[in-house]
Amino acid sequence: MSRVLVVGAGLTGSVCACLLRREMASKVHIVVWDKARGPGGRMSTSRHSDSSCQSADLGAQYITATPGYTHTHHSVYSELLSLGLLQSFDSIIEGQKLSDGSRNYMTPRGTSSVVRHFLSESGADLVCERHVTSLYRRGASWEVETKLGDRERFDVVVLTMPVPQILQLQGDVGNVLSVQQQQQLDGVVYSSRFAVALFFPPDVVFSFSWSARYVDGSIIRYVAADSRKRNADVPGLGPSLVVHTSVSFGLENLEKDKEEVQALILEELYKLLPELPQPVGVKCQKWRYSQVLTSVPDCPGHMTILDRPLLVCAGDAFSHSNFDGCVASARSVVAALKAAL
Ligand SMILES: Cc1cc2nc3c(=O)[nH]c(=O)nc-3n(C[C@H](O)[C@H](O)[C@H](O)COP(=O)(O)OP(=O)(O)OC[C@H]3O[C@@H](n4cnc5c(N)ncnc54)[C@H](O)[C@@H]3O)c2cc1C
């Protein structure tokens, strides 16, 4: 059995682990490490400590399936739809321009439920709060070091974190990258933005009719009545609302104190929705690497950095910066591992 380490428990890493299990169970032992406290990555669903509040999606909001991806990822969509993890998103998204034949879906239990599903299907050993800092080449395997200083060896390593975080890794990664690969990775560009979740008490009912709305403001770009978006508004649980800032605001305020930025966003939100009641809780998230603006040329799905010991990078930067892009990337990693092992 080859020991495979998938770094990153976001959508790419979780689908990758799941498909490895389904297609190569007898050949691989799968381990998934993530530096965060829980899985999800940019498909993160946040809860307020008060259990009478609904959760809120801080990253990805809904899934837009194009006709092409509906066809090629048919099995993934049917699996998630049949389990109730995905549902057609039929309510109003003001300002969304949906192209011909595309369909929106939402995740009734939050976007992280999809990631958790694939991780659970993978049977992988998932370890959170394990921050990979260095990779060393040791004969036919990789020795992987974490921030706490512990080291473990793997036959194959798949890196699924955003590209700048791959390039920050110490050890031998920089030594084995070709000049062309280095240039391609250096060329990847991400947008940055802030997300704020507001959690309300159970007696609150929003006075507006939309579920989500795009805004042309310099600070706020998008607002979602998050629990309504997921058809999750039920008596006894307070609704949640999510705000995403514009990319220009994200860039301008990236290095500022989060509390200061949160105050600016909330001030703007209450100008936009003056009747909004006061929340019982607020959470602000800085997405330094939000969506990919410039991907690796020709969207190859993954990049094999070294054949032996095998080191592969994947994620939305190697495909498209959305649900289907991650699935496509994970599929291409699994095809590469099947060919190699
Ligand atoms: C604000 C926002 C809105 C979005 N809206 C949508 C949308 O509506 N629809 C849509 O389809 N997509 C949307 N996206 C894009 C979508 O969320 C991403 O394309 C997708 O989640 C990327 O998944 P990933 O697994 O490739 O990367 P990530 O989710 O970033 O996962 C990488 C993981 O690696 C971990 N990690 C990083 N460095 C290390 C390290 N050194 N050691 C260990 N672990 C590490 C991270 O903690 C993370 O969990 C949105 C993204 C954002 C941020």
The ligand as an SDF file (V2000), in Angstrom:
LIG
                    3D

 53 58  0  0  0  0  0  0  0  0999 V2000
  -15.7520   34.4830   -0.4350 C   0  0  0  0  0  0  0  0  0  0  0  0
  -15.7950   33.3360   -1.4140 C   0  0  0  0  0  0  0  0  0  0  0  0
  -16.9390   33.1190   -2.1660 C   0  0  0  0  0  0  0  0  0  0  0  0
  -16.9900   32.0440   -3.0560 C   0  0  0  0  0  0  0  0  0  0  0  0
  -18.1550   31.7930   -3.7260 N   0  0  0  0  0  0  0  0  0  0  0  0
  -18.2610   30.6610   -4.4520 C   0  0  0  0  0  0  0  0  0  0  0  0
  -19.5330   30.2510   -4.9490 C   0  0  0  0  0  0  0  0  0  0  0  0
  -20.5510   30.9010   -4.7030 O   0  0  0  0  0  0  0  0  0  0  0  0
  -19.5920   29.1030   -5.6830 N   0  0  0  0  0  0  0  0  0  0  0  0
  -18.4750   28.3280   -5.9090 C   0  0  0  0  0  0  0  0  0  0  0  0
  -18.6100   27.2670   -6.5720 O   0  0  0  0  0  0  0  0  0  0  0  0
  -17.2710   28.6740   -5.4290 N   0  0  0  0  0  0  0  0  0  0  0  0
  -17.1320   29.8150   -4.6970 C   0  0  0  0  0  0  0  0  0  0  0  0
  -15.9270   30.1570   -4.1570 N   0  0  0  0  0  0  0  0  0  0  0  0
  -14.7330   29.3750   -4.5400 C   0  0  0  0  0  0  0  0  0  0  0  0
  -14.6480   28.0470   -3.8000 C   0  0  0  0  0  0  0  0  0  0  0  0
  -14.9210   28.2450   -2.4440 O   0  0  0  0  0  0  0  0  0  0  0  0
  -13.2430   27.4960   -3.9840 C   0  0  0  0  0  0  0  0  0  0  0  0
  -13.0010   27.3320   -5.3800 O   0  0  0  0  0  0  0  0  0  0  0  0
  -13.0470   26.1320   -3.3250 C   0  0  0  0  0  0  0  0  0  0  0  0
  -13.5970   26.0810   -2.0320 O   0  0  0  0  0  0  0  0  0  0  0  0
  -11.5530   25.8330   -3.2840 C   0  0  0  0  0  0  0  0  0  0  0  0
  -11.3490   24.5760   -2.6650 O   0  0  0  0  0  0  0  0  0  0  0  0
   -9.8850   23.9650   -2.5270 P   0  0  0  0  0  0  0  0  0  0  0  0
  -10.0240   22.6920   -1.8010 O   0  0  0  0  0  0  0  0  0  0  0  0
   -9.2190   23.9460   -3.8640 O   0  0  0  0  0  0  0  0  0  0  0  0
   -9.0560   25.0280   -1.6480 O   0  0  0  0  0  0  0  0  0  0  0  0
   -9.3240   25.4640   -0.1450 P   0  0  0  0  0  0  0  0  0  0  0  0
  -10.7600   25.4330    0.1720 O   0  0  0  0  0  0  0  0  0  0  0  0
   -8.5990   26.7550    0.0310 O   0  0  0  0  0  0  0  0  0  0  0  0
   -8.6220   24.3150    0.7170 O   0  0  0  0  0  0  0  0  0  0  0  0
   -7.2600   24.3110    1.0060 C   0  0  0  0  0  0  0  0  0  0  0  0
   -7.0790   23.8390    2.4450 C   0  0  0  0  0  0  0  0  0  0  0  0
   -5.6690   23.7690    2.7060 O   0  0  0  0  0  0  0  0  0  0  0  0
   -5.4560   24.1370    4.0340 C   0  0  0  0  0  0  0  0  0  0  0  0
   -4.0540   24.5510    4.1350 N   0  0  0  0  0  0  0  0  0  0  0  0
   -3.4630   25.6520    3.5920 C   0  0  0  0  0  0  0  0  0  0  0  0
   -2.1550   25.6460    3.8580 N   0  0  0  0  0  0  0  0  0  0  0  0
   -1.9210   24.5300    4.5860 C   0  0  0  0  0  0  0  0  0  0  0  0
   -0.7320   23.9810    5.1610 C   0  0  0  0  0  0  0  0  0  0  0  0
    0.4600   24.5670    5.0250 N   0  0  0  0  0  0  0  0  0  0  0  0
   -0.8310   22.8210    5.8600 N   0  0  0  0  0  0  0  0  0  0  0  0
   -2.0270   22.1970    6.0060 C   0  0  0  0  0  0  0  0  0  0  0  0
   -3.1780   22.6760    5.4700 N   0  0  0  0  0  0  0  0  0  0  0  0
   -3.1080   23.8280    4.7680 C   0  0  0  0  0  0  0  0  0  0  0  0
   -6.4510   25.2560    4.2920 C   0  0  0  0  0  0  0  0  0  0  0  0
   -6.7170   25.3800    5.6870 O   0  0  0  0  0  0  0  0  0  0  0  0
   -7.6570   24.7790    3.4970 C   0  0  0  0  0  0  0  0  0  0  0  0
   -8.5750   24.0680    4.2980 O   0  0  0  0  0  0  0  0  0  0  0  0
  -15.8530   31.1990   -3.2330 C   0  0  0  0  0  0  0  0  0  0  0  0
  -14.7050   31.4210   -2.4640 C   0  0  0  0  0  0  0  0  0  0  0  0
  -14.6810   32.4620   -1.5460 C   0  0  0  0  0  0  0  0  0  0  0  0
  -13.4560   32.6450   -0.6840 C   0  0  0  0  0  0  0  0  0  0  0  0
  1  2  1  0
  2  3  1  0
  2 52  2  0
  3  4  2  0
  4  5  1  0
  4 50  1  0
  5  6  2  0
  6  7  1  0
  6 13  1  0
  7  8  2  0
  7  9  1  0
  9 10  1  0
 10 11  2  0
 10 12  1  0
 12 13  2  0
 13 14  1  0
 14 15  1  0
 14 50  1  0
 15 16  1  0
 16 17  1  0
 16 18  1  0
 18 19  1  0
 18 20  1  0
 20 21  1  0
 20 22  1  0
 22 23  1  0
 23 24  1  0
 24 25  2  0
 24 26  1  0
 24 27  1  0
 27 28  1  0
 28 29  2  0
 28 30  1  0
 28 31  1  0
 31 32  1  0
 32 33  1  0
 33 34  1  0
 33 48  1  0
 34 35  1  0
 35 36  1  0
 35 46  1  0
 36 37  1  0
 36 45  1  0
 37 38  2  0
 38 39  1  0
 39 40  1  0
 39 45  2  0
 40 41  1  0
 40 42  2  0
 42 43  1  0
 43 44  2  0
 44 45  1  0
 46 47  1  0
 46 48  1  0
 48 49  1  0
 50 51  2  0
 51 52  1  0
 52 53  1  0
M  END
$$$$
